[in-house]
């Protein structure tokens, strides 16, 4: 068994090295995007994350999706969504968004009580809108620019502004305040697995449709972040000088 494990580890390491080299070579042939000045590095990290995802995270998410009944998976997603709404209250209030703050407070109160600690999303059934907000978005609404696009090992795509906000967002995650480490770690793994399972079909679409999955993921991510910051009313970007 130990020999087989060592062999699998060596194969995984070789795959990571190969993917990294290919990504670095590919980066030399792509058109530079001003939002992505670290593209060579980002592609290498993206390739590493992709190998890790295919070898470990995705299979676990697939098993989770296959074994756990949909109603339970929905409850898990609702539970963590309710915890996220708590942090949204703080960030929506910090940017003076009255309606969003009121809706977020209402969602937390309803789902934490009638919704059995968030397992049932009663608030959505009552048409109380969800307004996700984290500290990175708060910084953006305070006038801080997004900065360059960066792909972090294991964590995935971010902008520099969001990386700066990470320590604050970590403190805003109520799971990180659970005293018992085993419970805290278990909840973290469950959340990651549930999120990855929810993106299984989307990942298949990207693999099938995108000639360059890195660029597709980057452009989609930055577009989504900009859409969220402006509540869907995205201003036109100035044209680049000729």
VOFI-693440 format. One line per field, with one value per residue: z, x, y of N, C-alpha, C in turn; residue number from 1; residue in three letters. Coordinates in steps of 0.001 Angstrom, whole numbers. Example, Ala and Ser with C-alpha at 12.3 -4.5 7.8 and 13.67 -1.06 7.14 Angstrom:
REM VOFI-693440
n.w: c(7800|7080)
n.u: c(13190|12850)
n.v: c(-5690|-2250)
ca.w: c(7800|7140)
ca.u: c(12300|13670)
ca.v: c(-4500|-1060)
c.w: c(7800|7870)
c.u: c(13200|12900)
c.v: c(-3300|30)
pos: c(1|2)
code: c(ala|ser)
This chain:
REM VOFI-693440
n.w: c(0|813|-1176|-3438|-2751|-2700|-5368|-6572|-5484|-6655|-9329|-9280|-8556|-10797|-12734|-11895|-12218|-15003|-15917|-14949|-16380|-19009|-18801|-18301|-20699|-22478|-21697|-22846|-25390|-25442|-25710|-24024|-21145|-19619|-17102|-15989|-15151|-14131|-15607|-16480|-14072|-12869|-14613|-14210|-11516|-11745|-13337|-11555|-9504|-10972|-11546|-8940|-8250|-10055|-9245|-6552|-5198|-6938|-7385|-4729|-4391|-6365|-5352|-3005|-4073|-5273|-3200|-1071|-436|-2485|-1016|1436|686|-247|2136|3493|1868|2254|4984|5204|3539|5058|7164|5683|5067|7475|7599|5372|6260|7857|5974|4009|5569|6184|3849|3556|2387|2565|1907|1161|3516|5327|4121|4370|7152|7706|6384|7877|10415|9885|8636|10559|12591|11979|9835|10914|11940|9523|7777|6158|3563|4195|3899|1188|66|1061|-476|268|-626|-1478|-728|-1295|249|824|2514|596|-1454|-73|224|-2470|-2922|-1348|-2875|-3486|-5902|-7962|-8557|-9779|-11312|-9641|-9141|-6555|-4894|-4248|-3314|-5508|-7961|-7509|-6921|-6306|-4400|-3095|-1968|-62|1562|2601|5298|6936|5961|6656|9436|9521|8848|10386|10945|11480|14071|15707|18555|18988|17350|15653|14929|13680|11528|10221|9402|7646|5608|4738|3754|1616|19|-579|-2000|-4200|-5314|-6199|-8437|-10334|-12828|-14103|-14368|-16205|-18435|-18946|-19561|-21912|-23621|-23694|-25362|-24204|-21073|-18867|-19529|-19983|-17446|-15952|-17229|-16819|-14041|-13312|-14590|-13181|-10582|-11004|-11773|-9396|-7674|-8651|-8387|-10605|-12339|-14297|-15137|-18313|-19439|-19934|-23222|-24448|-25154|-28541)
n.u: c(830|1950|3833|2239|948|3111|3807|1517|1715|4101|3322|1318|2851|4523|2635|1740|4116|4461|2114|2534|4824|3826|1853|3400|4814|2719|1815|3562|2665|275|-2032|-1328|-3117|-4146|-5299|-4216|-1346|426|351|1828|2766|244|-1016|545|-14|-2753|-2788|-1618|-3574|-5684|-4854|-4723|-7400|-8672|-7534|-8223|-10155|-12423|-13212|-14006|-16116|-17837|-18431|-19696|-21914|-23180|-23734|-24967|-28270|-30257|-31945|-30698|-28212|-29075|-29970|-27523|-26185|-27909|-27532|-24818|-25062|-26706|-24995|-23224|-24879|-24946|-22450|-22774|-24620|-23045|-21210|-22861|-24077|-21841|-21358|-23485|-25859|-29003|-31436|-30365|-29056|-31211|-32667|-30792|-30545|-33171|-33259|-31416|-32659|-35145|-34399|-32720|-34400|-37303|-36404|-34850|-32053|-31041|-31135|-33329|-34367|-36309|-36588|-36132|-38376|-40193|-39682|-37587|-34859|-31546|-28386|-25353|-22264|-18913|-15803|-13992|-15660|-16748|-14495|-14186|-16497|-15894|-14140|-11700|-9611|-9722|-7248|-4559|-5286|-5050|-4052|-4323|-2534|-4387|-6581|-7559|-8965|-8530|-8701|-6209|-7205|-9101|-7456|-6101|-8274|-8769|-7884|-9705|-12180|-11909|-12115|-14721|-16094|-18158|-17714|-15027|-14865|-15656|-15025|-14095|-11656|-11796|-14505|-14628|-12811|-14094|-16522|-15483|-14338|-16657|-18110|-16459|-16534|-19267|-19652|-17963|-19272|-21588|-20714|-20118|-21405|-21090|-18324|-17923|-19100|-17363|-15005|-15835|-16522|-14600|-11708|-9448|-9274|-8256|-8232|-10948|-12016|-10807|-11830|-14574|-14703|-13753|-15663|-17951|-17324|-17246|-19877|-21228|-20238|-21407|-24065|-25302|-25724|-23689|-21201|-20078|-16877|-14000|-12704|-9746|-6760|-5888)
n.v: c(-1206|1219|1538|1884|4267|6020|5946|7090|9641|10544|10547|12505|14718|14891|15455|17971|19446|19218|20462|23039|23833|23756|25709|27985|28156|28530|31001|32756|33097|34366|37167|40149|41153|44042|43939|41772|41533|39667|37326|35065|33865|33519|31719|29448|28852|28489|26185|24354|24375|23340|20736|19710|19981|18211|15841|15526|17377|17645|14860|14216|16013|15052|12514|13273|14615|12498|10679|12065|13032|15268|17060|17280|18318|20766|21909|22114|23980|26151|26614|27495|29669|31299|31960|33471|35612|36970|38246|39787|41655|43363|44423|45567|47522|49047|50363|51981|51036|50964|49485|46998|46309|46134|44039|41966|41733|40958|38495|36976|36929|35673|33209|32097|31482|30664|29222|27218|27538|28309|26167|25902|27932|30151|32872|33519|32377|34126|36235|37940|39647|38530|39888|39581|40426|41231|42124|42880|43817|45939|47621|48272|49776|51863|53182|52019|50714|47686|46556|44379|41182|38100|34757|32547|29910|26991|28572|30017|32361|35894|39460|41991|43749|42154|40264|41774|42209|39717|38812|40222|39335|36699|36826|37625|35379|33214|30544|30332|31104|29118|27264|24578|22772|20501|20484|22971|22618|20517|21718|23615|22026|20733|22909|23778|21483|21338|23729|23250|21058|22249|23530|21669|21062|23509|23618|21549|22703|24844|23420|22205|24300|26348|27395|28373|27851|29155|31947|32254|31720|33778|36140|35801|35802|38384|39942|39178|40088|42829|43281|42618|44598|46928|46412|45262|47378|48249|50562|51853|50891|52954|53496|51976|53820|54565)
ca.w: c(0|875|-2479|-4340|-2359|-3142|-6825|-6892|-5130|-7676|-10553|-9074|-8610|-12183|-13465|-11500|-12853|-16434|-16125|-14683|-17505|-20162|-18577|-18465|-22116|-23149|-21335|-23703|-26697|-25305|-25750|-22668|-20647|-18593|-15791|-15575|-15428|-13651|-16277|-16485|-12732|-12638|-15380|-13547|-10317|-12232|-13761|-10330|-8865|-11806|-11316|-7597|-8280|-10765|-8522|-5197|-4811|-7784|-7060|-3441|-4637|-7134|-4426|-2115|-4839|-5581|-1993|-218|-1108|-2850|22|2471|99|-270|3512|3791|1182|2931|6285|5013|2966|6163|7834|4809|5184|8681|7200|4410|7043|8273|4824|3400|6461|6105|2622|3567|1506|3499|1512|1217|4928|5895|3592|4940|8541|7661|5994|9006|11475|9458|8378|11775|13510|11267|8929|11651|11862|8142|6948|5198|3114|4250|3463|-268|-203|1418|-1429|858|-1545|-962|-1188|-805|321|1676|2758|-682|-2116|700|-183|-3808|-2815|-715|-3882|-3709|-7169|-7809|-8695|-10736|-11123|-9066|-8808|-5375|-4743|-3509|-3123|-6802|-8485|-6677|-7290|-5209|-3367|-2325|-1168|1100|2412|3075|6764|7522|5602|7454|10754|9357|8655|11721|11136|12048|15494|16448|19466|18790|16079|14783|14379|12762|10314|9533|8749|6530|4536|4225|2957|371|-786|-1055|-3037|-5407|-5898|-6875|-9678|-11171|-14193|-14678|-14753|-17440|-19519|-19237|-20234|-23249|-24465|-23721|-25917|-23185|-19851|-17957|-19914|-19790|-16006|-15539|-17725|-16155|-12646|-13217|-14976|-12078|-9484|-11385|-11750|-7992|-7060|-9106|-8280|-11927|-13168|-14547|-16072|-19437|-19205|-20946|-24280|-24366|-26161|-29783)
ca.u: c(0|2816|4458|1235|735|4275|3721|490|2249|5077|2589|670|3898|4950|1558|1787|5288|4190|1088|3159|5702|2983|1197|4391|5104|1537|1663|4405|2045|-1030|-2070|-1292|-4313|-3673|-5835|-3539|83|1187|-300|2672|2656|-1143|-1304|1214|-794|-4031|-2546|-1436|-4889|-6514|-4393|-5163|-8860|-9049|-7040|-8742|-11349|-13561|-13731|-14712|-17385|-18687|-18903|-20641|-23129|-23813|-24139|-25825|-29522|-30366|-32578|-29697|-27235|-29716|-29934|-26140|-25939|-28688|-26904|-23642|-25543|-27208|-23814|-22728|-25762|-24555|-21328|-23323|-25241|-21981|-20620|-23866|-24234|-20625|-21390|-24695|-26891|-30098|-32325|-29603|-28825|-32478|-32976|-29852|-30965|-34408|-32947|-30774|-33646|-36138|-33807|-32122|-35484|-38264|-35642|-34064|-30631|-30638|-31234|-34407|-34305|-37658|-36537|-36307|-39784|-40919|-39214|-36592|-33743|-30207|-27418|-24029|-21250|-17763|-15020|-13417|-16663|-16836|-13365|-14491|-17512|-15235|-13302|-10435|-9622|-9531|-5859|-4349|-5851|-4060|-4528|-3618|-2532|-5490|-7723|-8115|-8877|-8804|-8011|-5335|-8065|-9713|-6400|-5927|-9459|-8899|-7855|-10947|-13244|-11714|-12687|-16166|-16659|-18490|-17150|-13681|-14968|-16032|-13913|-13559|-10937|-12323|-15782|-14311|-12214|-15119|-17434|-14758|-14257|-18013|-18459|-15687|-17057|-20608|-19491|-17403|-20318|-22565|-20124|-19694|-21914|-20475|-16966|-18006|-19403|-16121|-14094|-16337|-16730|-13504|-10429|-8484|-10083|-7704|-8745|-12399|-12256|-10404|-12772|-15862|-14567|-13658|-16968|-18884|-16978|-17658|-21342|-21646|-19899|-22327|-25446|-25844|-25766|-22255|-20909|-19204|-15453|-13417|-11979|-8292|-6223|-5407)
ca.v: c(0|2402|1706|2456|5656|6792|6062|8082|10953|10919|10866|13788|15736|15023|16127|19378|20047|19318|21489|24332|24151|24053|27001|29033|28278|29084|32412|33581|33253|35002|38622|40697|41809|44982|43558|40534|41717|38506|36206|33878|33274|33112|30504|28330|28529|27960|24810|23570|24243|22475|19362|19338|19857|16995|14666|15394|18141|17289|13524|14262|16712|14150|11491|13968|14878|11216|9965|12883|13387|16693|17878|17538|19244|22089|22394|22496|25246|27192|26882|28344|30921|32116|32514|34532|36773|37721|39110|40748|42733|44283|45110|46437|48673|49858|51164|52792|50486|50751|48393|45757|46004|45688|42708|41005|41520|40184|37127|36289|36726|34678|31895|31548|31091|29817|28363|26210|27887|28529|24966|26151|29328|30706|34274|33592|32080|35346|37249|38842|39513|38279|40895|39159|41489|40950|43328|43289|44635|47179|48458|48770|50831|53008|53818|51307|49991|46238|46127|43294|39850|37184|33420|32052|28451|26374|29464|30382|33730|37059|40685|42398|44326|41072|39628|42651|42058|38338|38641|40739|38404|35480|37101|37747|34040|32717|29203|30476|31439|27914|26955|23234|22754|19444|20971|24078|22051|19737|22650|24227|21025|20538|24095|23729|20377|21696|24753|22613|20217|23110|24019|20551|21227|24709|23247|20769|23649|25568|22488|21892|25477|27308|26991|28767|27866|30157|33264|32231|31836|35129|37145|35587|36193|39842|40488|38936|40978|44186|43267|42640|45869|47970|45910|44975|48587|48426|51662|51494|51129|53834|52820|52076|54752|53926)
c.w: c(0|-465|-3473|-4031|-2838|-4642|-7242|-6601|-6175|-8975|-10456|-9173|-10030|-13007|-13168|-12197|-14341|-16725|-15938|-15845|-18737|-20020|-18780|-19930|-22851|-22882|-22256|-25039|-26630|-25336|-24332|-22344|-19529|-17194|-15175|-15843|-14981|-14333|-16273|-15164|-12497|-13385|-14730|-12312|-10711|-12643|-12556|-9638|-9640|-11613|-9957|-7559|-8917|-9999|-7187|-4988|-5625|-7505|-5742|-3620|-5415|-6241|-3482|-2820|-5114|-4347|-1174|-975|-1385|-1747|1139|1950|58|1124|3914|3147|1830|4247|6132|4362|4038|6954|7005|4876|6413|8339|6177|5120|7365|7086|4085|4251|6341|4865|2478|2649|2369|3169|1634|2658|5581|5423|4222|6394|8579|7322|7167|10095|11105|9324|9620|12765|12816|10372|9599|11449|10416|7242|5877|4846|3027|3695|1961|-652|136|542|-758|93|-824|-1564|-657|-818|1265|1799|1488|-1457|-1399|324|-1567|-3768|-2055|-1669|-4133|-5000|-6989|-7845|-9643|-10326|-10640|-8787|-7660|-5340|-3824|-3469|-4431|-7130|-7475|-7431|-6076|-4066|-2489|-1476|91|2091|3053|4602|7448|7214|6370|8843|10677|9123|10019|11994|11806|13529|16327|17275|19189|17400|15128|14136|13351|11446|9517|8786|7532|5344|3912|3334|1612|-551|-1376|-2160|-4331|-6095|-6674|-8207|-10621|-12619|-14873|-15143|-16041|-18633|-19935|-20017|-21673|-24179|-24657|-24343|-24942|-21870|-18848|-18261|-19698|-18319|-15508|-15954|-17033|-14718|-12501|-13605|-13840|-10911|-9769|-11341|-10309|-7354|-7399|-9085|-9643|-12856|-13453|-15525|-17191|-19091|-20299|-21974|-24124|-25452|-27351|-29936)
c.u: c(865|3473|3510|996|1877|4239|2704|985|3234|4379|1910|1694|4375|3905|1536|2932|5041|3182|1668|4034|4888|2316|2162|4721|3941|1401|2480|3733|716|-919|-2158|-2611|-3861|-4199|-5061|-2039|949|712|540|2599|1254|-1496|-657|433|-2138|-3881|-2362|-2777|-5783|-6140|-4871|-6668|-9277|-8639|-7738|-10099|-12564|-14084|-14494|-16077|-18351|-19269|-19953|-21978|-23900|-24413|-25160|-27089|-29610|-30949|-31598|-28642|-27800|-29706|-28542|-25816|-26676|-28041|-25712|-24022|-26060|-26058|-23215|-23570|-25429|-23441|-21784|-23993|-24198|-21484|-21622|-24091|-23034|-20590|-22700|-25794|-28079|-30983|-31609|-29346|-30092|-32860|-32076|-30199|-32222|-34153|-32346|-31799|-34636|-35521|-33196|-33175|-36446|-37537|-34704|-32557|-30126|-30742|-32317|-34398|-35725|-37677|-36741|-37743|-40669|-40508|-38351|-35294|-32413|-29245|-26026|-23040|-20141|-16924|-14315|-14370|-16817|-15708|-13620|-15492|-16993|-14249|-11964|-10541|-9319|-8082|-5746|-5027|-4745|-4732|-3675|-3627|-3654|-6744|-8350|-8037|-9277|-8329|-7157|-6145|-8680|-8694|-6136|-7081|-9564|-8853|-9130|-12103|-13128|-12312|-14205|-16860|-16910|-17943|-15783|-13694|-15488|-14834|-13279|-12934|-11476|-13640|-15537|-13750|-13247|-16103|-16772|-14685|-15632|-18431|-17751|-16242|-18417|-20533|-18982|-18451|-21332|-22043|-19699|-20136|-21298|-19054|-16942|-18274|-18148|-15163|-14520|-16324|-15488|-12242|-9304|-9239|-9565|-8292|-10246|-12738|-11925|-11436|-14129|-15809|-14555|-14977|-17972|-18605|-17426|-19180|-21842|-21384|-20905|-23787|-26096|-25897|-24330|-22026|-19998|-17761|-14908|-12632|-10494|-7782|-5656|-3904)
c.v: c(1256|2655|2324|3921|6533|7006|7109|9494|11451|11314|12226|14916|15981|15758|17611|20090|20243|20420|22877|24772|24532|25405|28141|29262|28927|30575|33309|33881|33991|36516|39171|41391|42738|44666|42403|40617|40537|37227|34939|33129|32726|31832|29280|27887|27937|26499|23888|23326|23282|21006|18864|19121|18539|15737|14449|16064|17726|15885|13482|14916|15823|13058|12068|14178|13592|10560|10752|13280|14888|17563|18212|18506|20658|22709|22857|23837|26399|27597|27823|29678|31861|32731|33641|35781|37618|38704|40146|41914|43798|45096|45989|47686|49610|50733|51934|52312|50047|49564|47052|45337|45466|44299|41647|40693|40644|38731|36351|35972|35618|33292|31266|31039|30123|28811|27394|26399|27981|27319|25101|27639|29901|32127|34409|33296|33284|36528|38317|38631|39295|39295|40535|40318|41050|42217|43806|44173|45971|48139|49065|49902|52045|53678|53150|50500|48519|45801|44950|41991|38917|35840|32881|30523|27994|27256|29922|31855|34800|38293|41077|43001|43244|40336|40447|42453|40678|38192|39128|39798|37098|35659|37204|36423|33404|31326|29288|30847|30273|27469|25600|23114|21691|19859|22060|23549|21258|20620|23296|23285|20800|21702|24075|22652|20716|22744|24121|21741|21048|23621|22891|20726|22443|24416|22439|21672|24399|24670|22246|23105|26334|26723|27299|28913|28889|31539|33336|32433|33236|36165|37026|36078|37713|40506|40332|39877|42403|44301|43370|44001|46956|47508|45704|46167|49026|49581|51177|51818|52038|53055|53024|53018|53982|54175)
pos: c(1|2|3|4|5|6|7|8|9|10|11|12|13|14|15|16|17|18|19|20|21|22|23|24|25|26|27|28|29|30|31|32|33|34|35|36|37|38|39|40|41|42|43|44|45|46|47|48|49|50|51|52|53|54|55|56|57|58|59|60|61|62|63|64|65|66|67|68|69|70|71|72|73|74|75|76|77|78|79|80|81|82|83|84|85|86|87|88|89|90|91|92|93|94|95|96|97|98|99|100|101|102|103|104|105|106|107|108|109|110|111|112|113|114|115|116|117|118|119|120|121|122|123|124|125|126|127|128|129|130|131|132|133|134|135|136|137|138|139|140|141|142|143|144|145|146|147|148|149|150|151|152|153|154|155|156|157|158|159|160|161|162|163|164|165|166|167|168|169|170|171|172|173|174|175|176|177|178|179|180|181|182|183|184|185|186|187|188|189|190|191|192|193|194|195|196|197|198|199|200|201|202|203|204|205|206|207|208|209|210|211|212|213|214|215|216|217|218|219|220|221|222|223|224|225|226|227|228|229|230|231|232|233|234|235|236|237|238|239|240|241|242)
code: c(unk|unk|unk|unk|unk|unk|unk|unk|unk|unk|unk|unk|unk|unk|unk|unk|unk|unk|unk|unk|unk|unk|unk|unk|unk|unk|unk|unk|unk|unk|unk|unk|unk|unk|unk|unk|unk|unk|unk|unk|unk|unk|unk|unk|unk|unk|unk|unk|unk|unk|unk|unk|unk|unk|unk|unk|unk|unk|unk|unk|unk|unk|unk|unk|unk|unk|unk|unk|unk|unk|unk|unk|unk|unk|unk|unk|unk|unk|unk|unk|unk|unk|unk|unk|unk|unk|unk|unk|unk|unk|unk|unk|unk|unk|unk|unk|unk|unk|unk|unk|unk|unk|unk|unk|unk|unk|unk|unk|unk|unk|unk|unk|unk|unk|unk|unk|unk|unk|unk|unk|unk|unk|unk|unk|unk|unk|unk|unk|unk|unk|unk|unk|unk|unk|unk|unk|unk|unk|unk|unk|unk|unk|unk|unk|unk|unk|unk|unk|unk|unk|unk|unk|unk|unk|unk|unk|unk|unk|unk|unk|unk|unk|unk|unk|unk|unk|unk|unk|unk|unk|unk|unk|unk|unk|unk|unk|unk|unk|unk|unk|unk|unk|unk|unk|unk|unk|unk|unk|unk|unk|unk|unk|unk|unk|unk|unk|unk|unk|unk|unk|unk|unk|unk|unk|unk|unk|unk|unk|unk|unk|unk|unk|unk|unk|unk|unk|unk|unk|unk|unk|unk|unk|unk|unk|unk|unk|unk|unk|unk|unk|unk|unk|unk|unk|unk|unk|unk|unk|unk|unk|unk|unk)
